[in-house]
Amino acid sequence: MSYPESKLEVKRIASLVRLRLSPEEEKLFSIQLSRIVEFFDQLDEAPVDGVEPTFHPLEIYNVFREDAVSPYPGDKLLNLAGKVKDRYIWIPRM
């Protein structure tokens, strides 16, 4: 299928993205836009019967570790603090 090279369509797209095009650029982009649309028409004709849809080119799965309860090292952390009183860390007043 052939698409007409519409300067109006190129002008509209250029205005949407705030581009100022010269007449030569409008003609060039009009030809390129027509070729892009023709390429998508070719993709529509590709035989895809029996092809499973994919969301990623590689088969990647999350590897989850088992959630296990472990003791909290509170005493070790408190030993790292400078001044501790009754399991509270004392800091200078701000």
Secondary structure by P-SEA (a helix, b strand, c coil): ccccccaaaaaaaaaaacccccaaaaaaaaaaaaaaaaaaaaaaacccccbbbbccccbbbbbbccbbbbbbaaaaaaaacccccccbbbbccc
